[in-house]
Amino acid sequence: MANSEPWDDLTEAIEFAASCIVDDPDPLNDRELADGQQYVMRILRTVAETSLVTLDFDRPSFLPMFDSVRHLGAAGPDIDYDVAILSPGESYRITGRRGDAGYVGIVVYGASGAEGASSILAAVDVDDFAGPDGTFTFDVDQPAAARVIVRQYFHDRSSETRGSWTIERLGGVAPATAGDATRADPGIVGHQIANGASTLRWNAQLNRLWTPERRAHANEFIRLAAEDIVAAVPNPDVTYAFSWWRVDEGEALLIDVEPPNTRYWAVQVCDRWFQSYPQRRTNLNDRQVAYRDDGSVRCVLADRDPGVDNWLDTGGHHTGVVFFRWLHADPPTLPTCRIVTTDQIG
């Protein structure tokens, strides 16, 4: 008799994910409910895609972030994430060429649990050791390493080329496992389904895991360093300014900021499930914003384009999260917020 336990687990996880949408503590309008339902479908697609990837610790490879997850989990639309899963206790070598991105960084993480990553073990800016031609080599030799992510920050994807890299296990590679590799292993498939259920649960409750207490302090920014949000697999080269935002019908949120002098910063708006939208104007980086004469920037969160600079689209939502990424910088002041009516904008 077939073992239905993994499928029972996945079915329960789908029901849990759906409950995280309809049971959210803030009221849902029709647009928010539809986007929440789409969010669950995006996670399901992600689970289906990633479950088909065979993990071979002897022959690891980088998995570029799928399009389906590029805008989940507060991932930055300007950022490419290449992920490799490692076997603790082994050593690995990354070899690559930098490309044209404004920033390329490597971060090594410890094992993940139900609430996300447990630790940051190493972090480097590739520019600190890449050769004149952009080539580099980096060894991962932390015994507790379980995952490594290479990030690329782009200002303009249309003109900047991606870098490329490979990863190999050091100390020799074990012989390939005997047998027909085209046949599914029942144990591995069961594990993939169970892992998919766990991934679904984790993504569905992000707003309960990441600073949920800040929802009660909407439109008020706090500073977050990587060590404050380790579970969210952050970038230690970045300081974050984070806030829940809240606007009512007919309102807009003005965000004033004095940005630091750094080679990359960006502001990103997400809904209450930490989801951003590629088809909407939800992200602006330092080369896309319009600056005022004194070097400051005003962003406007509103449901529709008010005809002013630096508009960010709430997409019909009335609450969500917004945050700034400051690369290699820690601004002395945090962004400030002010609610106005839409007819006051300008």
GIQUI-V264987 format. One record per residue. N is the residue number from 1. RES is the residue in one small letter. D_FIRST is the distance of its C-alpha to the first C-alpha in Angstrom with 1 decimal. Layout:
BEGIN
[[N;RES;D_FIRST] [N;RES;D_FIRST]]
END
This chain:
BEGIN
[[1;m;0.0] [2;a;3.8] [3;n;6.5] [4;s;8.9] [5;e;11.6] [6;p;13.8] [7;w;14.0] [8;d;14.9] [9;d;17.5] [10;l;18.9] [11;t;19.2] [12;e;21.1] [13;a;23.2] [14;i;24.2] [15;e;25.3] [16;f;27.2] [17;a;28.9] [18;a;30.0] [19;s;31.4] [20;c;33.4] [21;i;35.2] [22;v;36.0] [23;d;36.7] [24;d;39.1] [25;p;42.2] [26;d;44.6] [27;p;44.9] [28;l;43.3] [29;n;45.2] [30;d;43.7] [31;r;44.0] [32;e;42.4] [33;l;39.5] [34;a;38.9] [35;d;39.2] [36;g;36.8] [37;q;34.2] [38;q;34.9] [39;y;34.5] [40;v;30.9] [41;m;30.2] [42;r;32.0] [43;i;29.9] [44;l;26.7] [45;r;28.2] [46;t;29.1] [47;v;25.6] [48;a;24.3] [49;e;27.1] [50;t;27.1] [51;s;23.3] [52;l;23.8] [53;v;26.6] [54;t;25.8] [55;l;27.6] [56;d;29.4] [57;f;31.6] [58;d;33.6] [59;r;34.3] [60;p;34.4] [61;s;35.7] [62;f;37.0] [63;l;35.0] [64;p;37.5] [65;m;36.7] [66;f;35.1] [67;d;37.2] [68;s;34.6] [69;v;35.3] [70;r;38.9] [71;h;40.0] [72;l;37.5] [73;g;38.1] [74;a;41.9] [75;a;41.7] [76;g;45.2] [77;p;45.8] [78;d;48.4] [79;i;46.0] [80;d;43.6] [81;y;41.0] [82;d;39.5] [83;v;36.8] [84;a;35.6] [85;i;33.0] [86;l;34.3] [87;s;33.2] [88;p;35.3] [89;g;37.8] [90;e;38.3] [91;s;41.3] [92;y;41.4] [93;r;44.2] [94;i;44.6] [95;t;47.1] [96;g;48.2] [97;r;51.0] [98;r;51.8] [99;g;52.4] [100;d;54.6] [101;a;52.8] [102;g;55.0] [103;y;52.9] [104;v;50.2] [105;g;48.7] [106;i;46.0] [107;v;44.3] [108;v;42.0] [109;y;39.7] [110;g;37.9] [111;a;34.3] [112;s;33.0] [113;g;31.6] [114;a;30.6] [115;e;34.2] [116;g;34.8] [117;a;36.7] [118;s;38.1] [119;s;41.3] [120;i;43.4] [121;l;44.3] [122;a;46.6] [123;a;48.1] [124;v;50.6] [125;d;52.6] [126;v;52.5] [127;d;56.1] [128;d;57.2] [129;f;56.5] [130;a;55.9] [131;g;58.4] [132;p;61.0] [133;d;58.8] [134;g;55.9] [135;t;53.8] [136;f;52.3] [137;t;50.2] [138;f;48.4] [139;d;46.6] [140;v;43.8] [141;d;44.2] [142;q;43.1] [143;p;40.7] [144;a;38.8] [145;a;38.4] [146;a;35.1] [147;r;36.1] [148;v;39.3] [149;i;40.5] [150;v;43.4] [151;r;45.1] [152;q;47.7] [153;y;50.0] [154;f;51.6] [155;h;54.6] [156;d;54.4] [157;r;51.4] [158;s;53.4] [159;s;55.9] [160;e;54.1] [161;t;51.8] [162;r;48.6] [163;g;48.6] [164;s;46.2] [165;w;44.7] [166;t;42.2] [167;i;40.7] [168;e;40.2] [169;r;39.1] [170;l;42.2] [171;g;42.4] [172;g;40.8] [173;v;37.4] [174;a;34.7] [175;p;33.7] [176;a;30.9] [177;t;27.5] [178;a;26.9] [179;g;24.2] [180;d;23.5] [181;a;24.1] [182;t;23.1] [183;r;19.4] [184;a;17.4] [185;d;16.4] [186;p;13.0] [187;g;14.8] [188;i;17.8] [189;v;16.1] [190;g;14.4] [191;h;18.0] [192;q;19.6] [193;i;17.8] [194;a;18.7] [195;n;22.2] [196;g;22.6] [197;a;22.0] [198;s;24.6] [199;t;27.0] [200;l;26.8] [201;r;27.7] [202;w;30.5] [203;n;32.1] [204;a;31.9] [205;q;34.0] [206;l;36.6] [207;n;39.4] [208;r;38.4] [209;l;38.3] [210;w;41.4] [211;t;44.7] [212;p;43.6] [213;e;46.9] [214;r;48.9] [215;r;47.8] [216;a;50.5] [217;h;53.1] [218;a;52.8] [219;n;55.3] [220;e;56.1] [221;f;55.3] [222;i;54.4] [223;r;54.3] [224;l;51.1] [225;a;50.9] [226;a;47.8] [227;e;47.7] [228;d;47.5] [229;i;44.2] [230;v;42.5] [231;a;39.0] [232;a;39.8] [233;v;40.2] [234;p;43.9] [235;n;46.6] [236;p;49.1] [237;d;51.8] [238;v;51.7] [239;t;53.1] [240;y;51.6] [241;a;53.4] [242;f;50.9] [243;s;51.2] [244;w;49.4] [245;w;51.4] [246;r;52.1] [247;v;54.2] [248;d;54.9] [249;e;55.7] [250;g;58.9] [251;e;58.8] [252;a;58.5] [253;l;58.1] [254;l;60.7] [255;i;59.7] [256;d;62.6] [257;v;62.1] [258;e;64.4] [259;p;62.2] [260;p;62.7] [261;n;64.0] [262;t;60.9] [263;r;59.5] [264;y;56.5] [265;w;55.7] [266;a;53.8] [267;v;53.1] [268;q;49.7] [269;v;48.7] [270;c;45.1] [271;d;43.7] [272;r;42.4] [273;w;39.0] [274;f;40.9] [275;q;40.4] [276;s;43.3] [277;y;43.8] [278;p;44.9] [279;q;46.5] [280;r;48.6] [281;r;51.4] [282;t;49.6] [283;n;50.8] [284;l;54.3] [285;n;55.4] [286;d;58.8] [287;r;60.0] [288;q;58.9] [289;v;60.5] [290;a;64.1] [291;y;66.2] [292;r;69.1] [293;d;72.5] [294;d;72.0] [295;g;68.7] [296;s;66.5] [297;v;63.7] [298;r;62.9] [299;c;59.5] [300;v;58.9] [301;l;55.5] [302;a;55.7] [303;d;53.8] [304;r;55.9] [305;d;58.3] [306;p;61.5] [307;g;63.5] [308;v;64.0] [309;d;63.0] [310;n;59.7] [311;w;57.8] [312;l;54.1] [313;d;52.0] [314;t;50.2] [315;g;48.4] [316;g;49.1] [317;h;47.5] [318;h;49.6] [319;t;48.0] [320;g;46.3] [321;v;47.1] [322;v;49.8] [323;f;50.6] [324;f;52.9] [325;r;52.1] [326;w;55.2] [327;l;54.9] [328;h;56.9] [329;a;58.8] [330;d;59.1] [331;p;61.3] [332;p;63.8] [333;t;63.2] [334;l;60.1] [335;p;59.8] [336;t;61.2] [337;c;60.1] [338;r;61.9] [339;i;60.9] [340;v;63.2] [341;t;63.1] [342;t;62.4] [343;d;66.0] [344;q;67.2] [345;i;65.5] [346;g;68.0]]
END
